[in-house]
Amino acid sequence: MASDAAKLPTDGALDAVPGASSDPNRVSKPTLIMLVALISCTFSGSFTQVMMNIALPDVAHRFAIDLTTANWVVIGYNVMAGTAICAAAPLLRRIGFRGVCRLGAGCLVAGSVIGVFAMDFWMLVGARLAQAIAGGLFFPLVTTAIEAIVPKRHQGTLFAVNSGCIGIGQAVGPLITGAILTTIGLNWTFICPLALGLYLLVASFTMIVDVEALQRAPIDVPSLFIAFVGLAVLMYGFSEITHYVVPALACVGCGVAVLAVFAWRQLRGLPRRGKRALLDVSVLGIGTYTVGLLLIMLGMMAVISMGLLLPLYYEGTASMSAFEAGVFICFPLVVYGLVSMVAGRLFDRHPQLPLTIFGFATILVGLVAIHFVAETGSVWGVFACSFIVYTGVSFIVPPAKASEMAALPASKISDGASVNSTMVQIAESFGAALFVGVLSADVSRLTASGTARAAAYAHGFSDTIWISIVFAIFALALAVGYRVRTGKRAKNVA
């Protein structure tokens, strides 16, 4: 209840959980208990987000559809999650941490139950959309909490722990899904997120408290509808651009136009009527925040490209089962999670180090190596190179996220967290639509011309890696340019 909530400190850096220590540099036991529950939300969100990546070939086969259509169990999740994220900031103000956790856990349970009993493809997509509401609420929830209740000196480490749990969730998601898919069947893969949802429901009542007084924050439903339609049309266009160029480009144009209407409504339309924006996109006017956000988006595109394309390569080129492909994906993702924690602690102790530059340079080396190895059909070579890519991503997210959030005033933290999570979902949706669309088109074209299935998958995978290389080059140039610019600015101030 609002009357029981402690007031959030204006600097967002003190330990604000009731019963917490008065030492501003110490993370207390009540805070740690709450963070365990909240980071469990992040884990469940990442687990659920990637659980279908390993199942795309099985989904396509079971429902007699192509990979591009089957990929909507991934794209649809990201689109709905991106829409739900838009509502996270006003929901946090209206119902608090505890209420948002309960709502997300309830949606996760409901979606997982639908998935267990799904009888056709669109029922499966509906299950994923319900699960996505949970993921969309969970990610900004954790970011906002870390900014609100963790001392500044520990935030880089906690962001790293959070990123590590995301990595672990992404690692065990395909592994567990692959094992269940191989031994029991597609519908039973929803049992694990169902169990996670039930646990989080209990945790929302016993481990989570609200740290600021609740407000009567309105939620602009028309904006949510506009955002969902814009994102869905835009991603449909990207997913079909290698199949039907002109109609796909028309969809991309329509999607951009609808999202432009959404942005105008947030910046102009709602404020003119005295209403608060659903998503305060004005934070994008803060240069440090925006550059950090763009670097995170590009880093997560590398993750999504690997998370989607590697299973398709292993299952298509090496004829692996879903479980075997999950095992091959699990190990580099575990490394990603562990190295993320190391990178966060390194950033806390030495924030001057150019970690993002090192990260993108490492990603670029790994992607180039994968490109040349992939067409030879060397599964073990691709497996080894994937470790390089994931290690690079580990050095990007913790420092970039800590820097971008530190650039925001305390009053904009929850909005900045929501914009961050929304834009990351857009980047992941874009990557999922584009990469799988290109690979699917290559496989269909080559197999139709008589190329063996394994060779077609190897060639298509290699082509999509080229796209990732281009993005990595751009990201590295951006990171270097920003580093040079901020270095000159610091010298001028001195």
Secondary structure in CASP SS format (residue, H / E / C, confidence):
PFRMAT SS
TARGET T0000
AUTHOR 0000-0000-0000
METHOD secondary structure of the structure
MODEL  1
M C 1.00
A H 1.00
S H 1.00
D H 1.00
A C 1.00
A C 1.00
K C 1.00
L C 1.00
P C 1.00
T C 1.00
D C 1.00
G C 1.00
A C 1.00
L C 1.00
D C 1.00
A C 1.00
V C 1.00
P C 1.00
G C 1.00
A C 1.00
S C 1.00
S C 1.00
D C 1.00
P C 1.00
N C 1.00
R C 1.00
V C 1.00
S C 1.00
K H 1.00
P H 1.00
T H 1.00
L H 1.00
I H 1.00
M H 1.00
L H 1.00
V H 1.00
A H 1.00
L H 1.00
I H 1.00
S H 1.00
C H 1.00
T H 1.00
F H 1.00
S H 1.00
G H 1.00
S H 1.00
F H 1.00
T H 1.00
Q H 1.00
V H 1.00
M C 1.00
M C 1.00
N H 1.00
I H 1.00
A H 1.00
L H 1.00
P H 1.00
D H 1.00
V H 1.00
A H 1.00
H H 1.00
R H 1.00
F C 1.00
A C 1.00
I C 1.00
D C 1.00
L H 1.00
T H 1.00
T H 1.00
A H 1.00
N C 1.00
W H 1.00
V H 1.00
V H 1.00
I H 1.00
G H 1.00
Y H 1.00
N H 1.00
V H 1.00
M H 1.00
A H 1.00
G H 1.00
T H 1.00
A H 1.00
I H 1.00
C H 1.00
A C 1.00
A H 1.00
A H 1.00
P H 1.00
L H 1.00
L H 1.00
R H 1.00
R H 1.00
I H 1.00
G H 1.00
F H 1.00
R H 1.00
G H 1.00
V H 1.00
C H 1.00
R H 1.00
L H 1.00
G H 1.00
A H 1.00
G H 1.00
C H 1.00
L H 1.00
V H 1.00
A H 1.00
G H 1.00
S H 1.00
V H 1.00
I H 1.00
G H 1.00
V H 1.00
F C 1.00
A C 1.00
M C 1.00
D C 1.00
F H 1.00
W H 1.00
M H 1.00
L H 1.00
V H 1.00
G H 1.00
A H 1.00
R H 1.00
L H 1.00
A H 1.00
Q H 1.00
A H 1.00
I H 1.00
A H 1.00
G H 1.00
G H 1.00
L H 1.00
F H 1.00
F H 1.00
P H 1.00
L H 1.00
V H 1.00
T H 1.00
T H 1.00
A H 1.00
I H 1.00
E H 1.00
A H 1.00
I H 1.00
V C 1.00
P C 1.00
K H 1.00
R H 1.00
H H 1.00
Q H 1.00
G H 1.00
T H 1.00
L H 1.00
F H 1.00
A H 1.00
V H 1.00
N H 1.00
S H 1.00
G H 1.00
C H 1.00
I H 1.00
G H 1.00
I H 1.00
G H 1.00
Q H 1.00
A H 1.00
V H 1.00
G H 1.00
P H 1.00
L H 1.00
I H 1.00
T H 1.00
G H 1.00
A H 1.00
I H 1.00
L H 1.00
T H 1.00
T H 1.00
I C 1.00
G C 1.00
L C 1.00
N H 1.00
W H 1.00
T H 1.00
F H 1.00
I H 1.00
C H 1.00
P H 1.00
L H 1.00
A H 1.00
L H 1.00
G H 1.00
L H 1.00
Y H 1.00
L H 1.00
L H 1.00
V H 1.00
A H 1.00
S H 1.00
F H 1.00
T H 1.00
M C 1.00
I C 1.00
V C 1.00
D C 1.00
V C 1.00
E C 1.00
A C 1.00
L C 1.00
Q C 1.00
R C 1.00
A C 1.00
P C 1.00
I C 1.00
D C 1.00
V H 1.00
P H 1.00
S H 1.00
L H 1.00
F H 1.00
I H 1.00
A H 1.00
F H 1.00
V H 1.00
G H 1.00
L H 1.00
A H 1.00
V H 1.00
L H 1.00
M H 1.00
Y H 1.00
G H 1.00
F H 1.00
S H 1.00
E H 1.00
I C 1.00
T C 1.00
H C 1.00
Y C 1.00
V H 1.00
V H 1.00
P H 1.00
A H 1.00
L H 1.00
A H 1.00
C H 1.00
V H 1.00
G H 1.00
C H 1.00
G H 1.00
V H 1.00
A H 1.00
V H 1.00
L H 1.00
A H 1.00
V H 1.00
F H 1.00
A H 1.00
W H 1.00
R H 1.00
Q H 1.00
L H 1.00
R H 1.00
G H 1.00
L H 1.00
P H 1.00
R H 1.00
R C 1.00
G C 1.00
K C 1.00
R C 1.00
A C 1.00
L C 1.00
L C 1.00
D C 1.00
V H 1.00
S H 1.00
V H 1.00
L H 1.00
G H 1.00
I C 1.00
G H 1.00
T H 1.00
Y H 1.00
T H 1.00
V H 1.00
G H 1.00
L H 1.00
L H 1.00
L H 1.00
I H 1.00
M H 1.00
L H 1.00
G H 1.00
M H 1.00
M H 1.00
A H 1.00
V H 1.00
I H 1.00
S H 1.00
M H 1.00
G H 1.00
L H 1.00
L H 1.00
L H 1.00
P H 1.00
L H 1.00
Y H 1.00
Y H 1.00
E H 1.00
G H 1.00
T H 1.00
A C 1.00
S C 1.00
M C 1.00
S C 1.00
A H 1.00
F H 1.00
E H 1.00
A H 1.00
G H 1.00
V H 1.00
F H 1.00
I H 1.00
C H 1.00
F H 1.00
P H 1.00
L H 1.00
V H 1.00
V H 1.00
Y H 1.00
G H 1.00
L H 1.00
V H 1.00
S H 1.00
M H 1.00
V H 1.00
A H 1.00
G H 1.00
R H 1.00
L H 1.00
F H 1.00
D H 1.00
R H 1.00
H C 1.00
P C 1.00
Q C 1.00
L C 1.00
P C 1.00
L H 1.00
T H 1.00
I H 1.00
F H 1.00
G H 1.00
F H 1.00
A H 1.00
T H 1.00
I H 1.00
L H 1.00
V H 1.00
G H 1.00
L H 1.00
V H 1.00
A H 1.00
I H 1.00
H H 1.00
F H 1.00
V H 1.00
A H 1.00
E C 1.00
T C 1.00
G C 1.00
S C 1.00
V H 1.00
W H 1.00
G H 1.00
V H 1.00
F H 1.00
A H 1.00
C H 1.00
S H 1.00
F H 1.00
I H 1.00
V H 1.00
Y H 1.00
T H 1.00
G H 1.00
V H 1.00
S H 1.00
F C 1.00
I C 1.00
V H 1.00
P H 1.00
P H 1.00
A H 1.00
K H 1.00
A H 1.00
S H 1.00
E H 1.00
M H 1.00
A H 1.00
A C 1.00
L C 1.00
P C 1.00
A H 1.00
S H 1.00
K H 1.00
I H 1.00
S H 1.00
D H 1.00
G H 1.00
A H 1.00
S H 1.00
V H 1.00
N H 1.00
S H 1.00
T H 1.00
M H 1.00
V H 1.00
Q H 1.00
I H 1.00
A H 1.00
E H 1.00
S H 1.00
F H 1.00
G H 1.00
A H 1.00
A H 1.00
L H 1.00
F H 1.00
V H 1.00
G H 1.00
V H 1.00
L H 1.00
S H 1.00
A H 1.00
D H 1.00
V H 1.00
S H 1.00
R H 1.00
L H 1.00
T H 1.00
A H 1.00
S C 1.00
G C 1.00
T C 1.00
A C 1.00
R H 1.00
A H 1.00
A H 1.00
A H 1.00
Y H 1.00
A H 1.00
H H 1.00
G H 1.00
F H 1.00
S H 1.00
D H 1.00
T H 1.00
I H 1.00
W H 1.00
I H 1.00
S H 1.00
I H 1.00
V H 1.00
F H 1.00
A H 1.00
I H 1.00
F H 1.00
A H 1.00
L H 1.00
A H 1.00
L H 1.00
A H 1.00
V H 1.00
G H 1.00
Y H 1.00
R H 1.00
V H 1.00
R H 1.00
T H 1.00
G H 1.00
K H 1.00
R H 1.00
A H 1.00
K H 1.00
N H 1.00
V H 1.00
A C 1.00
END
